[in-house]
């Protein structure tokens, strides 16, 4: 009984967690090449 509940719970969480993790990396505020914050670049673009 408990094994079934856990498998259903984790089976539902995993498909939602992975896209969320990938979306976070895409929206990251860090430059993938140098590691600098991209916040300064965004502020300059909005002026």
N, CA, C, O and CB atoms as a CASP TS submission, in Angstrom:
PFRMAT TS
TARGET T0000
AUTHOR 0000-0000-0000
METHOD Language model
MODEL 1
PARENT N/A
ATOM      1  N   UNK     1       0.821  -1.199   0.000  1.00  0.00           N
ATOM      2  CA  UNK     1       0.000   0.000   0.000  1.00  0.00           C
ATOM      3  C   UNK     1       0.868   1.267   0.000  1.00  0.00           C
ATOM      4  O   UNK     1       0.663   2.167  -0.814  1.00  0.00           O
ATOM      5  CB  UNK     1      -0.936  -0.004   1.213  1.00  0.00           C
ATOM      6  N   UNK     2       1.826   1.324   0.911  1.00  0.00           N
ATOM      7  CA  UNK     2       2.698   2.497   0.998  1.00  0.00           C
ATOM      8  C   UNK     2       3.564   2.615  -0.254  1.00  0.00           C
ATOM      9  O   UNK     2       3.809   3.716  -0.747  1.00  0.00           O
ATOM     10  CB  UNK     2       3.587   2.419   2.256  1.00  0.00           C
ATOM     11  N   UNK     3       4.029   1.462  -0.769  1.00  0.00           N
ATOM     12  CA  UNK     3       4.844   1.488  -1.981  1.00  0.00           C
ATOM     13  C   UNK     3       4.061   2.059  -3.157  1.00  0.00           C
ATOM     14  O   UNK     3       4.613   2.799  -3.971  1.00  0.00           O
ATOM     15  CB  UNK     3       5.345   0.082  -2.318  1.00  0.00           C
ATOM     16  N   UNK     4       2.782   1.720  -3.248  1.00  0.00           N
ATOM     17  CA  UNK     4       1.942   2.234  -4.332  1.00  0.00           C
ATOM     18  C   UNK     4       1.768   3.747  -4.217  1.00  0.00           C
ATOM     19  O   UNK     4       1.840   4.465  -5.214  1.00  0.00           O
ATOM     20  CB  UNK     4       0.569   1.541  -4.322  1.00  0.00           C
ATOM     21  N   UNK     5       1.543   4.214  -3.015  1.00  0.00           N
ATOM     22  CA  UNK     5       1.367   5.651  -2.800  1.00  0.00           C
ATOM     23  C   UNK     5       2.651   6.400  -3.148  1.00  0.00           C
ATOM     24  O   UNK     5       2.607   7.443  -3.801  1.00  0.00           O
ATOM     25  CB  UNK     5       0.958   5.938  -1.337  1.00  0.00           C
ATOM     26  N   UNK     6       3.787   5.872  -2.716  1.00  0.00           N
ATOM     27  CA  UNK     6       5.061   6.522  -3.017  1.00  0.00           C
ATOM     28  C   UNK     6       5.348   6.526  -4.512  1.00  0.00           C
ATOM     29  O   UNK     6       5.829   7.525  -5.047  1.00  0.00           O
ATOM     30  CB  UNK     6       6.195   5.830  -2.274  1.00  0.00           C
ATOM     31  N   UNK     7       5.060   5.422  -5.191  1.00  0.00           N
ATOM     32  CA  UNK     7       5.318   5.374  -6.633  1.00  0.00           C
ATOM     33  C   UNK     7       4.415   6.352  -7.379  1.00  0.00           C
ATOM     34  O   UNK     7       4.854   6.985  -8.339  1.00  0.00           O
ATOM     35  CB  UNK     7       5.110   3.946  -7.171  1.00  0.00           C
ATOM     36  N   UNK     8       3.168   6.484  -6.953  1.00  0.00           N
ATOM     37  CA  UNK     8       2.262   7.452  -7.579  1.00  0.00           C
ATOM     38  C   UNK     8       2.734   8.877  -7.294  1.00  0.00           C
ATOM     39  O   UNK     8       2.729   9.730  -8.183  1.00  0.00           O
ATOM     40  CB  UNK     8       0.811   7.253  -7.070  1.00  0.00           C
ATOM     41  N   UNK     9       3.137   9.126  -6.064  1.00  0.00           N
ATOM     42  CA  UNK     9       3.592  10.455  -5.673  1.00  0.00           C
ATOM     43  C   UNK     9       4.831  10.869  -6.463  1.00  0.00           C
ATOM     44  O   UNK     9       4.858  11.941  -7.066  1.00  0.00           O
ATOM     45  CB  UNK     9       3.885  10.495  -4.174  1.00  0.00           C
ATOM     46  N   UNK    10       5.854  10.019  -6.457  1.00  0.00           N
ATOM     47  CA  UNK    10       7.087  10.349  -7.175  1.00  0.00           C
ATOM     48  C   UNK    10       6.898  10.297  -8.681  1.00  0.00           C
ATOM     49  O   UNK    10       7.556  11.038  -9.411  1.00  0.00           O
ATOM     50  CB  UNK    10       8.199   9.404  -6.768  1.00  0.00           C
ATOM     51  N   UNK    11       6.018   9.439  -9.153  1.00  0.00           N
ATOM     52  CA  UNK    11       5.715   9.385 -10.581  1.00  0.00           C
ATOM     53  C   UNK    11       5.075  10.667 -11.073  1.00  0.00           C
ATOM     54  O   UNK    11       5.240  11.034 -12.237  1.00  0.00           O
ATOM     55  CB  UNK    11       4.808   8.217 -10.879  1.00  0.00           C
ATOM     56  N   UNK    12       4.351  11.350 -10.210  1.00  0.00           N
ATOM     57  CA  UNK    12       3.748  12.624 -10.575  1.00  0.00           C
ATOM     58  C   UNK    12       4.676  13.804 -10.375  1.00  0.00           C
ATOM     59  O   UNK    12       4.595  14.788 -11.111  1.00  0.00           O
ATOM     60  CB  UNK    12       2.505  12.837  -9.787  1.00  0.00           C
ATOM     61  N   UNK    13       5.544  13.722  -9.406  1.00  0.00           N
ATOM     62  CA  UNK    13       6.457  14.835  -9.132  1.00  0.00           C
ATOM     63  C   UNK    13       7.588  14.931 -10.147  1.00  0.00           C
ATOM     64  O   UNK    13       7.980  16.029 -10.542  1.00  0.00           O
ATOM     65  CB  UNK    13       7.038  14.695  -7.745  1.00  0.00           C
ATOM     66  N   UNK    14       8.107  13.798 -10.563  1.00  0.00           N
ATOM     67  CA  UNK    14       9.259  13.794 -11.464  1.00  0.00           C
ATOM     68  C   UNK    14       8.976  14.488 -12.791  1.00  0.00           C
ATOM     69  O   UNK    14       9.788  15.312 -13.210  1.00  0.00           O
ATOM     70  CB  UNK    14       9.699  12.376 -11.722  1.00  0.00           C
ATOM     71  N   UNK    15       7.865  14.199 -13.480  1.00  0.00           N
ATOM     72  CA  UNK    15       7.606  14.910 -14.746  1.00  0.00           C
ATOM     73  C   UNK    15       7.413  16.416 -14.565  1.00  0.00           C
ATOM     74  O   UNK    15       7.675  17.176 -15.497  1.00  0.00           O
ATOM     75  CB  UNK    15       6.378  14.330 -15.416  1.00  0.00           C
ATOM     76  N   UNK    16       6.970  16.858 -13.415  1.00  0.00           N
ATOM     77  CA  UNK    16       6.832  18.286 -13.168  1.00  0.00           C
ATOM     78  C   UNK    16       8.129  18.935 -12.730  1.00  0.00           C
ATOM     79  O   UNK    16       8.359  20.113 -13.000  1.00  0.00           O
ATOM     80  CB  UNK    16       5.781  18.524 -12.134  1.00  0.00           C
ATOM     81  N   UNK    17       8.970  18.180 -12.060  1.00  0.00           N
ATOM     82  CA  UNK    17      10.227  18.718 -11.545  1.00  0.00           C
ATOM     83  C   UNK    17      11.248  18.942 -12.660  1.00  0.00           C
ATOM     84  O   UNK    17      11.911  19.979 -12.693  1.00  0.00           O
ATOM     85  CB  UNK    17      10.805  17.779 -10.494  1.00  0.00           C
ATOM     86  N   UNK    18      11.376  17.987 -13.561  1.00  0.00           N
ATOM     87  CA  UNK    18      12.387  18.092 -14.617  1.00  0.00           C
ATOM     88  C   UNK    18      12.164  19.291 -15.537  1.00  0.00           C
ATOM     89  O   UNK    18      13.115  20.036 -15.774  1.00  0.00           O
ATOM     90  CB  UNK    18      12.400  16.825 -15.439  1.00  0.00           C
ATOM     91  N   UNK    19      10.961  19.519 -16.070  1.00  0.00           N
ATOM     92  CA  UNK    19      10.781  20.726 -16.892  1.00  0.00           C
ATOM     93  C   UNK    19      11.017  22.015 -16.105  1.00  0.00           C
ATOM     94  O   UNK    19      11.537  22.989 -16.649  1.00  0.00           O
ATOM     95  CB  UNK    19       9.382  20.744 -17.483  1.00  0.00           C
ATOM     96  N   UNK    20      10.638  22.020 -14.838  1.00  0.00           N
ATOM     97  CA  UNK    20      10.886  23.198 -14.012  1.00  0.00           C
ATOM     98  C   UNK    20      12.372  23.458 -13.820  1.00  0.00           C
ATOM     99  O   UNK    20      12.817  24.605 -13.832  1.00  0.00           O
ATOM    100  CB  UNK    20      10.217  23.039 -12.665  1.00  0.00           C
ATOM    101  N   UNK    21      13.121  22.404 -13.647  1.00  0.00           N
ATOM    102  CA  UNK    21      14.567  22.539 -13.491  1.00  0.00           C
ATOM    103  C   UNK    21      15.203  23.051 -14.777  1.00  0.00           C
ATOM    104  O   UNK    21      16.060  23.933 -14.739  1.00  0.00           O
ATOM    105  CB  UNK    21      15.193  21.197 -13.090  1.00  0.00           C
ATOM    106  N   UNK    22      14.789  22.507 -15.905  1.00  0.00           N
ATOM    107  CA  UNK    22      15.333  22.947 -17.187  1.00  0.00           C
ATOM    108  C   UNK    22      14.926  24.385 -17.491  1.00  0.00           C
ATOM    109  O   UNK    22      15.732  25.147 -18.023  1.00  0.00           O
ATOM    110  CB  UNK    22      14.865  22.019 -18.311  1.00  0.00           C
ATOM    111  N   UNK    23      13.715  24.765 -17.171  1.00  0.00           N
ATOM    112  CA  UNK    23      13.257  26.134 -17.411  1.00  0.00           C
ATOM    113  C   UNK    23      14.042  27.116 -16.545  1.00  0.00           C
ATOM    114  O   UNK    23      14.340  28.228 -16.983  1.00  0.00           O
ATOM    115  CB  UNK    23      11.745  26.258 -17.129  1.00  0.00           C
ATOM    116  N   UNK    24      14.375  26.714 -15.322  1.00  0.00           N
ATOM    117  CA  UNK    24      15.161  27.587 -14.454  1.00  0.00           C
ATOM    118  C   UNK    24      16.535  27.833 -15.057  1.00  0.00           C
ATOM    119  O   UNK    24      17.024  28.963 -15.035  1.00  0.00           O
ATOM    120  CB  UNK    24      15.296  26.978 -13.049  1.00  0.00           C
ATOM    121  N   UNK    25      17.163  26.800 -15.593  1.00  0.00           N
ATOM    122  CA  UNK    25      18.490  26.968 -16.177  1.00  0.00           C
ATOM    123  C   UNK    25      18.434  27.866 -17.407  1.00  0.00           C
ATOM    124  O   UNK    25      19.369  28.627 -17.657  1.00  0.00           O
ATOM    125  CB  UNK    25      19.090  25.609 -16.544  1.00  0.00           C
ATOM    126  N   UNK    26      17.354  27.787 -18.177  1.00  0.00           N
ATOM    127  CA  UNK    26      17.223  28.631 -19.356  1.00  0.00           C
ATOM    128  C   UNK    26      17.083  30.094 -18.955  1.00  0.00           C
ATOM    129  O   UNK    26      17.623  30.974 -19.626  1.00  0.00           O
ATOM    130  CB  UNK    26      16.022  28.191 -20.200  1.00  0.00           C
ATOM    131  N   UNK    27      16.369  30.361 -17.874  1.00  0.00           N
ATOM    132  CA  UNK    27      16.128  31.725 -17.424  1.00  0.00           C
ATOM    133  C   UNK    27      17.209  32.221 -16.468  1.00  0.00           C
ATOM    134  O   UNK    27      17.053  33.269 -15.843  1.00  0.00           O
ATOM    135  CB  UNK    27      14.777  31.814 -16.758  1.00  0.00           C
ATOM    136  N   UNK    28      18.270  31.494 -16.356  1.00  0.00           N
ATOM    137  CA  UNK    28      19.306  31.817 -15.383  1.00  0.00           C
ATOM    138  C   UNK    28      19.869  33.217 -15.603  1.00  0.00           C
ATOM    139  O   UNK    28      19.972  33.687 -16.736  1.00  0.00           O
ATOM    140  CB  UNK    28      20.425  30.791 -15.450  1.00  0.00           C
ATOM    141  N   UNK    29      20.219  33.854 -14.540  1.00  0.00           N
ATOM    142  CA  UNK    29      20.776  35.207 -14.598  1.00  0.00           C
ATOM    143  C   UNK    29      22.302  35.199 -14.645  1.00  0.00           C
ATOM    144  O   UNK    29      22.930  36.236 -14.432  1.00  0.00           O
ATOM    145  CB  UNK    29      20.305  36.016 -13.401  1.00  0.00           C
ATOM    146  N   UNK    30      22.904  34.043 -14.922  1.00  0.00           N
ATOM    147  CA  UNK    30      24.353  33.937 -14.937  1.00  0.00           C
ATOM    148  C   UNK    30      24.838  33.635 -16.345  1.00  0.00           C
ATOM    149  O   UNK    30      24.232  32.833 -17.055  1.00  0.00           O
ATOM    150  CB  UNK    30      24.830  32.855 -13.960  1.00  0.00           C
ATOM    151  N   UNK    31      25.904  34.261 -16.743  1.00  0.00           N
ATOM    152  CA  UNK    31      26.502  34.019 -18.054  1.00  0.00           C
ATOM    153  C   UNK    31      27.088  32.612 -18.077  1.00  0.00           C
ATOM    154  O   UNK    31      27.871  32.267 -17.192  1.00  0.00           O
ATOM    155  CB  UNK    31      27.597  35.083 -18.378  1.00  0.00           C
ATOM    156  N   UNK    32      26.731  31.784 -19.069  1.00  0.00           N
ATOM    157  CA  UNK    32      27.248  30.419 -19.106  1.00  0.00           C
ATOM    158  C   UNK    32      28.740  30.345 -19.410  1.00  0.00           C
ATOM    159  O   UNK    32      29.392  29.357 -19.071  1.00  0.00           O
ATOM    160  CB  UNK    32      26.494  29.623 -20.127  1.00  0.00           C
ATOM    161  N   UNK    33      29.286  31.379 -20.045  1.00  0.00           N
ATOM    162  CA  UNK    33      30.707  31.357 -20.408  1.00  0.00           C
ATOM    163  C   UNK    33      31.617  31.801 -19.271  1.00  0.00           C
ATOM    164  O   UNK    33      32.594  31.126 -18.945  1.00  0.00           O
ATOM    165  CB  UNK    33      30.942  32.238 -21.607  1.00  0.00           C
ATOM    166  N   UNK    34      31.288  32.949 -18.669  1.00  0.00           N
ATOM    167  CA  UNK    34      32.210  33.517 -17.674  1.00  0.00           C
ATOM    168  C   UNK    34      31.696  33.416 -16.239  1.00  0.00           C
ATOM    169  O   UNK    34      32.480  33.539 -15.298  1.00  0.00           O
ATOM    170  CB  UNK    34      32.479  34.964 -18.000  1.00  0.00           C
ATOM    171  N   UNK    35      30.402  33.195 -16.054  1.00  0.00           N
ATOM    172  CA  UNK    35      29.856  33.096 -14.708  1.00  0.00           C
ATOM    173  C   UNK    35      29.437  34.423 -14.106  1.00  0.00           C
ATOM    174  O   UNK    35      28.969  34.463 -12.968  1.00  0.00           O
ATOM    175  CB  UNK    35      30.847  32.460 -13.823  1.00  0.00           C
ATOM    176  N   UNK    36      29.598  35.520 -14.854  1.00  0.00           N
ATOM    177  CA  UNK    36      29.189  36.842 -14.370  1.00  0.00           C
ATOM    178  C   UNK    36      27.673  36.950 -14.340  1.00  0.00           C
ATOM    179  O   UNK    36      26.975  36.256 -15.079  1.00  0.00           O
ATOM    180  CB  UNK    36      29.784  37.955 -15.254  1.00  0.00           C
ATOM    181  N   UNK    37      27.177  37.818 -13.488  1.00  0.00           N
ATOM    182  CA  UNK    37      25.742  38.093 -13.439  1.00  0.00           C
ATOM    183  C   UNK    37      25.347  38.875 -14.684  1.00  0.00           C
ATOM    184  O   UNK    37      26.070  39.775 -15.112  1.00  0.00           O
ATOM    185  CB  UNK    37      25.363  38.878 -12.148  1.00  0.00           C
ATOM    186  N   UNK    38      24.202  38.532 -15.263  1.00  0.00           N
ATOM    187  CA  UNK    38      23.737  39.246 -16.453  1.00  0.00           C
ATOM    188  C   UNK    38      22.800  40.391 -16.087  1.00  0.00           C
ATOM    189  O   UNK    38      22.233  41.020 -16.981  1.00  0.00           O
ATOM    190  CB  UNK    38      23.033  38.284 -17.405  1.00  0.00           C
ATOM    191  N   UNK    39      22.622  40.680 -14.802  1.00  0.00           N
ATOM    192  CA  UNK    39      21.738  41.758 -14.362  1.00  0.00           C
ATOM    193  C   UNK    39      22.195  43.111 -14.900  1.00  0.00           C
ATOM    194  O   UNK    39      21.364  43.917 -15.319  1.00  0.00           O
ATOM    195  CB  UNK    39      21.673  41.798 -12.836  1.00  0.00           C
ATOM    196  N   UNK    40      23.487  43.373 -14.897  1.00  0.00           N
ATOM    197  CA  UNK    40      23.994  44.655 -15.382  1.00  0.00           C
ATOM    198  C   UNK    40      23.678  44.822 -16.861  1.00  0.00           C
ATOM    199  O   UNK    40      23.362  45.925 -17.305  1.00  0.00           O
ATOM    200  CB  UNK    40      25.513  44.767 -15.142  1.00  0.00           C
ATOM    201  N   UNK    41      23.759  43.752 -17.621  1.00  0.00           N
ATOM    202  CA  UNK    41      23.448  43.809 -19.048  1.00  0.00           C
ATOM    203  C   UNK    41      21.972  44.140 -19.266  1.00  0.00           C
ATOM    204  O   UNK    41      21.635  44.912 -20.163  1.00  0.00           O
ATOM    205  CB  UNK    41      23.800  42.475 -19.730  1.00  0.00           C
ATOM    206  N   UNK    42      21.097  43.562 -18.453  1.00  0.00           N
ATOM    207  CA  UNK    42      19.670  43.816 -18.589  1.00  0.00           C
ATOM    208  C   UNK    42      19.331  45.260 -18.237  1.00  0.00           C
ATOM    209  O   UNK    42      18.464  45.858 -18.875  1.00  0.00           O
ATOM    210  CB  UNK    42      18.875  42.859 -17.706  1.00  0.00           C
ATOM    211  N   UNK    43      19.989  45.825 -17.245  1.00  0.00           N
ATOM    212  CA  UNK    43      19.719  47.212 -16.857  1.00  0.00           C
ATOM    213  C   UNK    43      20.109  48.167 -17.974  1.00  0.00           C
ATOM    214  O   UNK    43      19.396  49.138 -18.228  1.00  0.00           O
ATOM    215  CB  UNK    43      20.474  47.571 -15.567  1.00  0.00           C
ATOM    216  N   UNK    44      21.219  47.913 -18.643  1.00  0.00           N
ATOM    217  CA  UNK    44      21.675  48.769 -19.733  1.00  0.00           C
ATOM    218  C   UNK    44      20.706  48.681 -20.903  1.00  0.00           C
ATOM    219  O   UNK    44      20.440  49.693 -21.551  1.00  0.00           O
ATOM    220  CB  UNK    44      23.096  48.376 -20.179  1.00  0.00           C
ATOM    221  N   UNK    45      20.176  47.506 -21.190  1.00  0.00           N
ATOM    222  CA  UNK    45      19.265  47.313 -22.312  1.00  0.00           C
ATOM    223  C   UNK    45      17.954  48.060 -22.127  1.00  0.00           C
ATOM    224  O   UNK    45      17.349  48.473 -23.116  1.00  0.00           O
ATOM    225  CB  UNK    45      18.987  45.842 -22.506  1.00  0.00           C
ATOM    226  N   UNK    46      17.493  48.249 -20.895  1.00  0.00           N
ATOM    227  CA  UNK    46      16.192  48.854 -20.642  1.00  0.00           C
ATOM    228  C   UNK    46      16.221  50.376 -20.691  1.00  0.00           C
ATOM    229  O   UNK    46      15.158  50.996 -20.680  1.00  0.00           O
ATOM    230  CB  UNK    46      15.679  48.409 -19.309  1.00  0.00           C
ATOM    231  N   UNK    47      17.376  50.993 -20.745  1.00  0.00           N
ATOM    232  CA  UNK    47      17.460  52.465 -20.748  1.00  0.00           C
ATOM    233  C   UNK    47      17.086  53.047 -22.077  1.00  0.00           C
ATOM    234  O   UNK    47      17.105  54.266 -22.244  1.00  0.00           O
ATOM    235  CB  UNK    47      18.848  52.921 -20.380  1.00  0.00           C
TER
END
